[in-house]
């Protein structure tokens, strides 16, 4: 019986490490900068494969950008998709300047914009709540039924589901 308890103790220590890693992931969600399609910019890919601004939701961006502008590059990196913009901006913090090379009526312009937060506080709250719910449910089941293989499997599935929720969208903090 003491061998089982030592195994459970090791699992609990590992769980604590994973939970702290999940909290670090949530912190990175809070720090992530970029253009959220729901809160900032809606972009479409034109027939020519260019990113065109369809709608501007963020009034701070309306000062620099207009509907119909084509985004050619972000911080000197050419872009052809919203995924490329996200990848380029992953290493930047909220409030950092980003230089957008745009084409407005065929005229190239460089516009410096301040990067807003990518995720809303509501989204971050939901990610934290759901991640913690999965984590603590799995932890609770393990504590209540440590001898049952099904409980241990449920525990690991729940904990790793929490990790997926809490760490998937973290910032890339490596500077390019």
C-alpha positions, -999 to 999 in steps of 0.1 A, spaced: 0 0 0 29 24 7 42 18 -28 9 30 -42 10 61 -20 45 69 -32 33 66 -68 3 89 -60 26 114 -43 48 115 -74 17 120 -96 6 149 -73 40 165 -76 39 162 -113 4 176 -113 16 207 -94 43 212 -120 17 209 -149 -7 232 -132 20 259 -128 29 254 -165 -8 259 -173 -9 291 -153 22 303 -172 3 295 -204 -26 317 -193 -1 345 -185 11 343 -221 -25 345 -233 -29 378 -214 4 391 -229 -3 381 -265 -6 409 -290 -21 409 -325 -51 416 -346 -81 397 -334 -106 392 -362 -136 398 -338 -122 428 -320 -97 445 -343 -96 437 -380 -115 415 -404 -93 404 -433 -102 386 -464 -79 370 -491 -86 386 -524 -87 367 -557 -51 378 -563 -40 362 -530 -36 395 -511 -49 403 -476 -76 430 -478 -91 448 -448 -128 441 -449 -138 457 -415 -121 477 -388 -136 472 -353 -109 489 -333 -112 527 -334 -75 531 -327 -67 513 -359 -91 534 -380 -67 563 -376 -40 544 -396 -60 520 -418 -90 520 -440 -114 494 -453 -100 482 -487 -64 486 -477 -42 457 -487 -16 445 -462 16 436 -480 40 431 -452 43 433 -414 76 444 -399 93 439 -433 80 403 -436 57 398 -466 23 382 -457 -3 364 -477 -25 350 -449 -38 358 -414 -18 329 -400 14 346 -412 5 378 -395 -2 359 -363 31 341 -365 51 373 -371 33 392 -342 37 363 -317 69 376 -304 56 411 -298 40 425 -266 8 444 -263 15 481 -270 45 473 -292 47 492 -325 43 472 -357 50 486 -392 24 476 -417 33 480 -454 -1 486 -470 -13 494 -505 -40 520 -506 -55 526 -541 -22 512 -555 0 535 -535 23 517 -510 23 532 -475 41 523 -443 19 527 -412 30 522 -377 3 508 -354 3 500 -317 -5 463 -312 -37 456 -292 -43 426 -270 -52 396 -291 -75 379 -266 -103 396 -247 -105 393 -209 -137 372 -213 -118 347 -235 -90 345 -210 -114 340 -181 -131 311 -200 -98 294 -209 -87 297 -172 -120 285 -159 -124 255 -182 -87 245 -179 -90 246 -140 -123 227 -141 -107 199 -161 -75 199 -141 -92 198 -107 -118 172 -118 -91 148 -128 -72 156 -96 -103 150 -75 -110 116 -92 -74 105 -86 -76 114 -49 -110 96 -44 -101 64 -63 -63 61 -65 -64 23 -68 -86 21 -99 -70 21 -133 -100 39 -148 -97 67 -123 -60 71 -132 -67 71 -169 -95 97 -164 -71 118 -143 -44 119 -170 -70 126 -198 -85 155 -177 -51 169 -168 -38 169 -203 -71 183 -217 -65 212 -192 -30 216 -205 -42 218 -240 -67 245 -231 -43 265 -210 -12 264 -231 -20 260 -268 -21 297 -277 10 310 -259 32 337 -272 64 330 -290 88 351 -269 119 344 -290 130 376 -308 135 373 -345 
